Amino acid sequence: MARYITITLAKAGITCRARLLDDEAPRTCAAVWEALPQEGDAFHAKYARNEVYTLVPRIPGAPHRENPTVTPIPGDVCLFDFEPWEIGNPAYGYEPGSTAHHDQGATDLALFYGRNNLLINGDLGWVPGNVFATIEDGLAELAGACNALWLHGVAGETLAFARA
């Protein structure tokens, strides 16, 4: 039986529903499911293009690579597992003391709302993400809210992941 999560931009009041890809990414799905709910500051990607994400404390048991992609499509929900040295670079703009600067590293939970995404970082090169869910309901509304974050900023917005 399919399992679902909700993804919410709290300030915008927009929620979508995503189906876990248990067959394609069983270990990632299990780790995320056990760690839910998760919520944190929302960020709009600088380089990947149409991505909104949050950083949470490192999710135990999440595999470094499973069902990876560097070209996510609209509706993909990905997990990125970062070591402290990969994400704590001051040039990335995360506040001192934030999850990005945690001694154990961080987990990036991301959604992709548009086309033509490319996961490459000038410091690290390719940054594959584990595709663990696909948005099946509410993507159009979410895309509008995500585009507004790009145009007007993310201040005060949070991104929440929960079991549906």
Secondary structure, DSSP 8 states (H G I E B T S, - for coil): ---EEEEEETTTTEEEEEEE-TTT-HHHHHHHHHH--EEEE-EE-SSSSSEEEEEEE--TT--S-SSEESS--TTEEEEEEE-HHHH--GGG---TTSGGG-TT-EEEEEEE-SS----EETTTEE--EEEEEEEEESHHHHHHHHHHHHHH--TT-EEEEEE-
